[in-house]
Amino acid sequence: MVTIYQPNEGMGFPIQDRPPTPPEEIFICSHEDLPEKYWKKYQYATKFVQLVKSKTPKVTLYTKHGKCVLMENSPSADLEMSFYDGAKTHKTAELVRVVENTGKSYTVKGEVGFSGLSPASRTYVELTDEGHRMCLAIEAAITAEEQRTSTSTPFFPITVGRRPPKVDTTSPSSQNAQGWKQPAASDVAQVCLASPPQPPHITPSMISYDGSDFTSASMVKNISPTSSKKEHVANTGKVLKSVFVPNIGWASQLTSGEVWVQFNDGSQLVVQAGVSSIIYTSPEGRTTSYKENEKLPEHVKEKLHCLSSILGLLASPAGRR
């Protein structure tokens, strides 16, 4: 419904927090019956309301990398994410704007434009999409609960989590856990081969990958090019736990701290924290060592990307017996 009147007999009225009290003579109509002379005013009012909604937080979520805010202008509500390293993203129904911590900004419309983003901006967009997904899930769950509850108390706005007391202000693209998603336990068949009293703790901080160079990563040093797959285990320690990852292969956590990955194509990687190099074994058995910040071949990059989900699985308490 639309209520139309002129306060103070058309002489104007000071701006206040609430509209002025309507006089006795008012004109009330529906949106469909609104006279044409008021259409432009109605459009201005609509744009103003949508603008306010697009800046009014509905769901605020603190993640590992930043604060994610879903606004009130649903459907297709705006989403703003402020990263702890100073970068910001703004996602609308039409575009995504990225402002890196260096001040460099990108505006992308549609999926095609993502190819022109820098590696750092692509990471910010990926983390924003993940935060967006979580905010929408929270909104849906709280809305459902709000509808089931008889009380008239609104549940929104809502804030989930809090800013970590100590945050890493380095760019997520150079952090070890960039864009990592821990798969559900049902996605893999897990087999525990050994259970020492105090298994070594494996975290995603073991590796870092920025899309072009391998940094702060590691592999076992004492693997010779002629070593067989079984000799790898003998050289690096006993198997603590193994998980089977569909479409990838077997990954094993060793008692010595390494992570040994046997891919379905016969290639292998062994990763260990504290050593700045990577050793890759091809399906033909040829072993190559890559030092820190050294350019990696594309096929090795692809293998390295798989480690994100693998390390999350091995670190998951649900996988230990």
C-alpha positions, 0 to 999 in steps of 0.5 A, spaced: 500 500 500 502 507 498 499 512 503 500 519 499 499 526 503 502 533 504 505 534 511 504 541 514 499 543 508 504 543 503 509 547 506 514 542 508 517 538 514 523 537 518 527 531 516 526 526 522 527 519 524 520 517 522 515 520 517 510 526 520 503 524 522 499 523 516 493 529 516 486 526 516 485 527 509 490 522 506 490 518 499 491 510 500 492 506 494 495 499 492 501 499 487 497 497 481 493 503 482 498 508 483 497 515 479 502 516 474 504 522 477 507 519 483 511 513 479 517 517 479 517 519 486 515 511 487 521 509 483 526 514 487 523 511 494 524 504 491 531 505 489 533 509 496 530 503 500 534 498 496 540 502 497 539 502 504 538 494 504 544 493 500 548 496 506 544 493 512 547 487 515 543 481 515 548 475 517 555 477 519 560 471 519 567 471 521 571 466 518 579 464 518 580 470 513 576 475 514 569 478 516 563 476 511 557 480 511 550 478 507 546 484 506 538 485 507 537 486 499 534 479 498 534 476 493 541 476 490 543 480 496 549 483 496 555 480 500 561 484 502 568 481 505 573 484 509 579 480 509 584 481 515 590 483 510 586 489 508 583 487 502 576 487 500 571 484 496 563 486 494 559 481 490 552 483 487 548 479 483 551 482 476 558 483 478 564 482 483 569 488 485 576 486 488 580 491 492 587 488 493 591 490 499 596 493 495 590 498 492 589 495 486 582 493 484 578 489 479 571 489 477 568 482 474 562 481 470 560 474 469 564 468 469 568 470 463 572 476 466 575 471 472 580 469 467 583 476 467 584 476 475 591 476 478 592 470 482 591 474 489 584 476 486 582 469 484 584 467 491 580 473 494 574 471 489 574 464 491 574 465 499 568 470 498 564 465 494 565 460 500 563 465 505 557 467 501 555 460 501 556 459 508 552 466 509 546 463 505 546 457 509 546 460 515 540 465 513 536 459 510 537 455 517 535 461 521 529 463 517 526 456 518 527 456 525 524 463 525 518 461 522 517 455 526 518 459 533 511 463 535 515 469 538 515 475 534 522 477 536 526 477 530 532 473 529 536 478 524 541 481 524 545 475 526 553 475 527 556 468 527 563 467 530 568 473 532 575 475 529 580 471 531 585 474 537 591 473 533 590 473 525 595 472 519 595 479 515 599 476 510 595 475 503 591 469 503 594 467 496 601 466 500 598 463 506 598 455 507 590 454 507 588 458 501 581 456 499 582 449 502 575 445 503 575 439 508 571 434 504 566 430 508 568 423 511 563 420 507 566 422 501 572 418 502 574 411 504 578 411 510 583 406 512 588 406 518 594 402 518 597 404 524 595 408 531 601 410 535 600 413 542 601 420 539 600 421 532 604 427 529 599 433 527 599 434 520 596 441 518 595 445 512 601 449 514 605 444 511 604 447 504 603 453 500 602 454 493 600 461 490 599 458 483 606 459 480 611 458 485 612 453 490 613 456 497 614 454 504 613 446 502 617 440 503 618 433 500 623 428 503 630 428 502 632 421 501 628 418 496 633 416 490 630 416 483 630 409 482 627 408 489 620 403 488 614 405 491 615 400 497 622 403 498 619 410 499 615 407 505 622 404 508 625 411 507 620 415 510 617 411 516 611 407 517 605 408 515 600 411 520 594 412 517 591 412 509 585 415 506 583 413 499 581 419 495 576 418 489 579 420 482 586 422 486 589 415 489 592 413 496 595 418 501 598 416 507 601 419 513 607 417 516 610 416 523 616 421 521 611 426 519 611 426 511 605 425 507 606 420 501 601 421 496 600 415 490 596 418 485 592 413 480 597 415 474 603 412 478 606 419 480 608 420 487 609 426 492 612 426 499 611 432 503 614 434 510 614 441 514 620 444 515 624 443 508 623 448 503 623 443 497 619 438 493 620 432 490 616 429 484 616 422 482 613 421 475 609 415 473 615 412 469 619 413 476 623 419 474 624 423 480 625 431 480 627 436 486 624 443 486 627 448 490 623 454 494 620 459 489 622 455 483 617 455 477 613 448 477 611 445 471 603 445 469 603 437 471 606 438 478 602 444 479 596 440 478 598 434 483 600 440 488 592 442 488 590 436 490 594 436 496 589 441 499 583 436 500 588 431 502 591 434 508 585 436 510 582 429 510 589 427 514 588 432 519 581 431 520 580 427 527 574 424 524 579 420 520 583 417 526 581 410 530 
